[in-house]
Structures are given as C-alpha cells and as structure tokens.
C-alpha cells in the first residue's frame, strides 16, 4: 500500500484477491461434489471451502511429525 502526492492510498492487491477467489471456487466445487447432496451437506461443503487452508496446514504438520 502506497500513498501518492495528494494523500490518496493506492492498494495493489487485485491479483491476490482474484487468486483467492479462484481458490475458493475450486474448493467449493470439490467439497460440494463430495458431499451427499443434502442441503446441510452443501452448506458444510461451502464452509469447508472457506477454511480449506487449515486442512492443508494440519496435514502438512502431521506429515512432518509435529
């Protein structure tokens, strides 16, 4: 984040936001597709898509023996 001569704040995080959007959509498609198809299964799949990085870190730590 930078500030120009007029005092306006310039934020250049657009590409990262797009990457995280694609990651969420991909995770949502995966978790919903492996659910049983019920309403609560789909809701749980969407919630899991939000926190999927936690699963990755947990399993990486298990593999490292931590």
Short mmCIF file of the C-alpha atoms (twelve columns), coordinates in Angstrom:
data_MODEL
# 
_entry.id   MODEL 
# 
loop_
_atom_site.group_PDB 
_atom_site.id 
_atom_site.type_symbol 
_atom_site.label_atom_id 
_atom_site.label_alt_id 
_atom_site.label_comp_id 
_atom_site.label_asym_id 
_atom_site.label_seq_id 
_atom_site.Cartn_x 
_atom_site.Cartn_y 
_atom_site.Cartn_z 
_atom_site.pdbx_PDB_model_num 
ATOM 1  C CA . UNK A 1  0.000   0.000   0.000  1 
ATOM 2  C CA . UNK A 2  1.470   3.358   -1.026 1 
ATOM 3  C CA . UNK A 3  0.406   6.983   -0.842 1 
ATOM 4  C CA . UNK A 4  0.627   9.373   -3.785 1 
ATOM 5  C CA . UNK A 5  1.402   13.129  -3.587 1 
ATOM 6  C CA . UNK A 6  -2.271  14.014  -2.997 1 
ATOM 7  C CA . UNK A 7  -2.537  11.784  0.066  1 
ATOM 8  C CA . UNK A 8  -4.645  9.090   -1.620 1 
ATOM 9  C CA . UNK A 9  -3.951  5.494   -0.706 1 
ATOM 10 C CA . UNK A 10 -3.180  3.136   -3.571 1 
ATOM 11 C CA . UNK A 11 -3.824  -0.560  -2.973 1 
ATOM 12 C CA . UNK A 12 -2.418  -3.074  -5.461 1 
ATOM 13 C CA . UNK A 13 -3.826  -6.341  -4.119 1 
ATOM 14 C CA . UNK A 14 -6.111  -7.148  -7.037 1 
ATOM 15 C CA . UNK A 15 -4.234  -10.172 -8.406 1 
ATOM 16 C CA . UNK A 16 -4.112  -11.844 -4.967 1 
ATOM 17 C CA . UNK A 17 -7.826  -11.293 -4.471 1 
ATOM 18 C CA . UNK A 18 -8.530  -12.947 -7.814 1 
ATOM 19 C CA . UNK A 19 -6.269  -15.891 -6.878 1 
ATOM 20 C CA . UNK A 20 -8.092  -16.379 -3.570 1 
ATOM 21 C CA . UNK A 21 -11.457 -16.168 -5.342 1 
ATOM 22 C CA . UNK A 22 -10.386 -18.915 -7.749 1 
ATOM 23 C CA . UNK A 23 -9.087  -20.996 -4.834 1 
ATOM 24 C CA . UNK A 24 -12.417 -20.615 -3.007 1 
ATOM 25 C CA . UNK A 25 -14.469 -21.515 -6.067 1 
ATOM 26 C CA . UNK A 26 -12.317 -24.580 -6.727 1 
ATOM 27 C CA . UNK A 27 -12.514 -25.707 -3.108 1 
ATOM 28 C CA . UNK A 28 -16.278 -25.108 -3.052 1 
ATOM 29 C CA . UNK A 29 -16.739 -27.237 -6.169 1 
ATOM 30 C CA . UNK A 30 -14.646 -30.017 -4.641 1 
ATOM 31 C CA . UNK A 31 -16.270 -30.044 -1.198 1 
ATOM 32 C CA . UNK A 32 -19.810 -29.772 -2.566 1 
ATOM 33 C CA . UNK A 33 -19.153 -32.564 -5.065 1 
ATOM 34 C CA . UNK A 34 -18.003 -34.964 -2.326 1 
ATOM 35 C CA . UNK A 35 -20.974 -34.113 -0.067 1 
ATOM 36 C CA . UNK A 36 -24.113 -36.245 -0.013 1 
ATOM 37 C CA . UNK A 37 -26.117 -33.562 -1.848 1 
ATOM 38 C CA . UNK A 38 -28.427 -32.642 1.005  1 
ATOM 39 C CA . UNK A 39 -28.923 -29.005 1.968  1 
ATOM 40 C CA . UNK A 40 -26.748 -29.236 5.073  1 
ATOM 41 C CA . UNK A 41 -24.129 -31.217 3.158  1 
ATOM 42 C CA . UNK A 42 -23.841 -28.380 0.644  1 
ATOM 43 C CA . UNK A 43 -23.728 -25.756 3.431  1 
ATOM 44 C CA . UNK A 44 -20.987 -27.746 5.177  1 
ATOM 45 C CA . UNK A 45 -19.106 -28.004 1.869  1 
ATOM 46 C CA . UNK A 46 -19.207 -24.223 1.413  1 
ATOM 47 C CA . UNK A 47 -17.990 -23.689 4.978  1 
ATOM 48 C CA . UNK A 48 -15.166 -26.170 4.426  1 
ATOM 49 C CA . UNK A 49 -14.197 -24.274 1.277  1 
ATOM 50 C CA . UNK A 50 -13.641 -21.172 3.412  1 
ATOM 51 C CA . UNK A 51 -11.257 -22.923 5.810  1 
ATOM 52 C CA . UNK A 52 -9.526  -25.390 3.453  1 
ATOM 53 C CA . UNK A 53 -6.048  -23.903 4.108  1 
ATOM 54 C CA . UNK A 54 -6.411  -25.096 7.707  1 
ATOM 55 C CA . UNK A 55 -6.763  -28.661 6.412  1 
ATOM 56 C CA . UNK A 56 -3.609  -28.260 4.320  1 
ATOM 57 C CA . UNK A 57 -1.533  -26.905 7.226  1 
ATOM 58 C CA . UNK A 58 -2.834  -29.593 9.590  1 
ATOM 59 C CA . UNK A 59 -1.991  -32.460 7.234  1 
ATOM 60 C CA . UNK A 60 1.413   -30.952 6.427  1 
ATOM 61 C CA . UNK A 61 2.200   -30.799 10.145 1 
ATOM 62 C CA . UNK A 62 1.036   -34.398 10.596 1 
ATOM 63 C CA . UNK A 63 3.361   -35.494 7.799  1 
ATOM 64 C CA . UNK A 64 6.251   -33.622 9.429  1 
ATOM 65 C CA . UNK A 65 5.515   -35.330 12.722 1 
ATOM 66 C CA . UNK A 66 4.873   -32.116 14.618 1 
# 
